[in-house]
């Protein structure tokens, strides 16, 4: 990719920050996946450790978002596509915010309750697609340093993952409507699943904005 002359090449610096930001977001999705695995057995020790790890990752991600936005603001009009870069940075940060939200509601579920196999299986598939989508988002940001064809190819892959995740999400919602569980469990699980679905949607939105930015270069 060819960068515009904008002082100290702020555009490249912002993209480097966004890449680091996306790596942290991917680590956050893996932490959420670990939390879902913890729910297959009773107890909270491992869950609580991973929950704290996710909170730390969210704080790091928020710091990187602020760094990117500050670089963009300080560059002012000399930085082309500053609105696109700001939007991309905020989109990506929303992904880990949703992961933290999903974890919060998951934590409210009784630690002695284990989801039935039909729900657990679809949750696992949904979670794996979540991880695949955030990994693809890293590849997509990297592709900005390469060529437009790679950006288009990876963004299409993310759309496919999002469509497959929708299938798992709908299956879980149907099963939740039939679930016989302790008071509040169904609602907390629904809140968790909704946020995972929204997380994958946020990855797709980030991908779309990255693709638009790349095609505008």
C-alpha positions in Angstrom: 0.0 0.0 0.0 1.2 3.5 -0.8 0.8 6.0 2.0 0.1 9.7 1.5 2.7 12.3 2.7 1.2 13.4 6.0 4.0 14.7 8.3 5.4 11.7 10.1 3.5 9.1 8.1 0.8 9.0 10.7 -1.4 6.7 8.6 1.0 3.8 8.8 1.5 4.4 12.5 -2.2 4.3 13.1 -2.5 1.1 11.1 0.3 -0.4 13.2 -1.7 0.5 16.3 -4.9 -0.9 14.8 -3.1 -4.2 14.1 -1.9 -4.5 17.7 -5.4 -3.6 18.8 -6.9 -6.4 16.6 -4.5 -8.9 18.1 -5.6 -8.0 21.6 -9.3 -8.3 20.5 -8.5 -11.8 19.1 -7.0 -12.8 22.4 -10.2 -11.5 24.1 -12.3 -13.8 21.9 -10.2 -16.7 22.9 -10.6 -15.8 26.5 -14.4 -15.8 26.1 -14.1 -19.2 24.4 -12.2 -20.5 27.4 -15.0 -19.1 29.7 -17.6 -21.0 27.7 -15.5 -24.2 28.1 -15.4 -23.6 31.9 -19.2 -23.7 31.9 -19.1 -27.4 30.8 -18.0 -28.3 34.4 -19.0 -27.0 37.8 -16.9 -24.6 39.8 -15.5 -21.1 39.4 -11.8 -21.0 40.0 -10.6 -21.3 36.3 -13.6 -19.2 35.2 -12.7 -16.3 37.5 -9.0 -16.3 36.5 -10.0 -16.2 32.8 -12.6 -13.5 33.5 -9.9 -11.3 35.0 -7.7 -11.9 32.0 -10.5 -10.8 29.7 -10.9 -7.6 31.7 -7.2 -6.9 31.5 -7.3 -7.4 27.7 -10.3 -5.1 27.4 -8.3 -2.4 29.2 -5.3 -2.8 26.9 -7.6 -2.7 23.9 -9.2 0.5 25.1 -5.8 2.0 25.6 -4.8 1.2 22.0 -8.0 2.6 20.7 -7.3 5.9 22.5 -3.8 5.9 21.1 -5.0 5.5 17.6 -7.7 8.2 18.0 -5.2 10.6 19.5 -2.7 10.1 16.6 -5.6 10.7 14.2 -6.7 13.9 16.0 -3.2 15.2 16.4 -2.6 14.8 12.6 -5.6 16.9 11.7 -6.5 17.5 8.1 -3.1 16.4 6.9 -4.1 12.8 7.5 -6.3 11.5 4.6 -9.1 9.1 5.5 -9.0 10.1 9.2 -12.8 9.5 9.5 -12.4 6.0 8.1 -9.5 5.1 10.4 -11.4 6.5 13.4 -14.4 4.4 12.5 -12.3 1.3 12.0 -10.6 1.7 15.4 -13.9 2.2 17.2 -15.5 -0.8 15.4 -12.7 -3.1 16.4 -12.8 -2.0 20.0 -16.6 -2.7 20.1 -15.7 -6.4 19.5 -13.9 -6.8 22.8 -16.5 -4.7 24.6 -19.1 -7.2 23.5 -16.9 -10.1 24.6 -16.6 -8.6 28.0 -20.4 -8.1 28.1 -21.0 -11.7 27.2 -18.6 -12.8 29.9 -20.4 -10.6 32.5 -23.8 -12.3 31.9 -22.1 -15.7 31.7 -20.7 -15.1 35.2 -24.2 -14.5 36.6 -25.2 -18.1 35.8 -25.1 -20.6 38.7 -21.6 -22.2 38.7 -23.2 -25.6 39.5 -25.4 -25.5 36.4 -24.2 -27.2 33.2 -25.9 -26.5 29.8 -27.5 -29.5 28.1 -25.5 -31.0 25.2 -27.7 -29.6 22.4 -27.1 -26.0 23.6 -23.4 -26.7 24.5 -22.7 -28.0 21.0 -24.1 -25.0 19.2 -22.4 -22.7 21.7 -19.1 -24.3 20.9 -19.6 -24.0 17.2 -20.7 -20.4 17.6 -17.6 -19.7 19.7 -15.3 -21.3 17.2 -16.7 -19.1 14.5 -16.2 -16.1 16.7 -12.5 -17.0 17.1 -12.1 -17.7 13.4 -13.7 -14.3 12.6 -11.4 -12.3 14.9 -8.4 -14.2 13.5 -9.5 -13.3 10.0 -9.8 -9.7 11.1 -6.1 -9.7 12.0 -5.3 -11.1 8.6 -7.5 -8.4 7.0 -5.6 -5.6 8.7 -2.4 -7.2 7.7 -3.7 -7.3 4.1 -3.9 -3.5 4.1 0.0 -3.6 3.9 -0.2 -5.9 0.9 -2.8 -5.7 -1.9 -6.5 -5.0 -2.4 -7.3 -8.6 -3.7 -6.3 -10.0 -0.3 -8.5 -7.5 1.5 -11.5 -8.5 -0.6 -10.9 -12.2 -0.3 -10.5 -12.1 3.5 -13.6 -9.8 4.0 -15.6 -12.3 2.0 -14.4 -15.1 4.3 -15.6 -13.1 7.3 -19.1 -12.7 5.7 -19.3 -16.4 5.3 -18.3 -17.0 8.9 -21.0 -14.5 10.0 -23.6 -16.3 8.0 -22.7 -19.7 9.5 -22.7 -18.2 13.0 -26.3 -17.0 12.4 -27.3 -20.6 11.9 -25.8 -21.6 15.3 -27.4 -18.5 16.9 -30.9 -19.4 15.7 -30.5 -23.0 16.8 -29.5 -21.9 20.3 -32.4 -19.4 20.6 -34.8 -22.2 19.7 -33.3 -24.5 22.3 -33.4 -21.8 24.9 -37.1 -21.4 24.4 -37.5 -25.0 25.5 -34.9 -24.9 28.2 -35.9 -26.1 31.7 -33.3 -24.3 33.9 -33.0 -22.5 37.3 -34.6 -19.1 37.6 -32.7 -16.4 35.6 -30.4 -18.9 33.8 -32.3 -18.8 30.5 -32.3 -15.0 30.5 -28.5 -14.8 31.3 -27.7 -17.3 28.7 -29.7 -15.5 26.1 -27.9 -12.2 27.0 -24.6 -14.0 26.6 -25.5 -15.5 23.2 -26.9 -12.2 21.9 -23.6 -10.5 22.7 -21.6 -13.2 21.0 -23.8 -12.9 17.9 -23.4 -9.1 18.1 -19.7 -9.5 18.4 -19.4 -11.5 15.2 -21.6 -8.8 13.5 -19.2 -6.2 14.8 -16.3 -8.1 13.2 -18.3 -8.1 9.9 -18.9 -4.4 10.2 -15.2 -3.8 10.9 -14.4 -5.8 7.9 -16.8 -3.9 5.7 -15.3 -0.6 6.8 -11.7 -1.8 6.3 -12.7 -3.0 2.8 -14.2 0.4 2.0 -11.1 2.2 3.3 -8.8 -0.1 1.2 -10.8 0.4 -2.0 -10.7 4.2 -1.5 -6.9 4.3 -1.4 
